[in-house]
Amino acid sequence: MYDVVLLIEQGLSELDARQVASLHDGLDDPVAYHVLLPVDDASSHVHAALGSIAGYEMIPPTHALSDEALARLDAELVEEAKAGLARSLTLLRATGRRATGELTHGNPVRGLVRAAADRDAREAIVLTGPHAVRDFLHVDWTSKARRSLGIPCLHLIEHETFEQQAGGNA
C-alpha cells in the first residue's frame, strides 16, 4: 500500500480530487489517502472578525459573546468541517482510490506529522489556497511540514489546474 497523507485547508473540489489522484497514476501499489481537515475554534473566528472590523481596543474580544454562543459556533464549525471532509472522501473514492479522513484540532502541521508517522506514509500533500506572503517567508504549512517530515511533501493550490499553478495564473 502506498499511503499518502493529505492536509487540506477546505473541502476538495472535483478538480482537486482528480488532480491529487492523477499524481499517483501508474504506481504498482494501490494508493490510500488519509485526509486531514483542520477545524478552527469559534473564538479564533470571533477574534479575526472583530479584528477586521475595528482595533482590539475598540471592541472587546470573545467575552462579548456568551459561552453558549461560542459553543453553538464551535458546533457549527465542526458540522461544516465534517460535511467538507465527507464530500472530499467521496470525491477521492470516486477516482477509484481508498480514502479515510479525520478532523484535526489545534496545529494542523502537528496533525499531519502525527498522521504520517501513524500510517508510515510514503508522502504528504498540502492543499491550500494561495498564501504568497506565508509561502515567501516559509511559514506556510508545507514549509513547516517539510522541516518535520522525513518524506516528500508537495504543496498544491486548491481549485487550480496544474497548468495554472505552474504559470501562476488563477
Stockholm file with secondary structure:
# STOCKHOLM 1.0

chainA/1-170         MYDVVLLIEQGLSELDARQVASLHDGLDDPVAYHVLLPVDDASSHVHAALGSIAGYEMIPPTHALSDEALARLDAELVEEAKAGLARSLTLLRATGRRATGELTHGNPVRGLVRAAADRDAREAIVLTGPHAVRDFLHVDWTSKARRSLGIPCLHLIEHETFEQQAGGNA
#=GR chainA/1-170 SS CEEEEEEESSCCCHHHHHHHHHTTTTCSSCEEEEEEEEECCHHHHHHHHHHHHSCTTTSCCGGGSCHHHHHHHHHHHHHHHHHHHHHHHHHHHHTTCEEEEEEEESCHHHHHHHHHHHHTCSEEEEEECCCHHHHHHTCSHHHHHHHHCSSCEEEEETTCCHHHHHHTCC
#=GC SS_cons         CEEEEEEESSCCCHHHHHHHHHTTTTCSSCEEEEEEEEECCHHHHHHHHHHHHSCTTTSCCGGGSCHHHHHHHHHHHHHHHHHHHHHHHHHHHHTTCEEEEEEEESCHHHHHHHHHHHHTCSEEEEEECCCHHHHHHTCSHHHHHHHHCSSCEEEEETTCCHHHHHHTCC
//
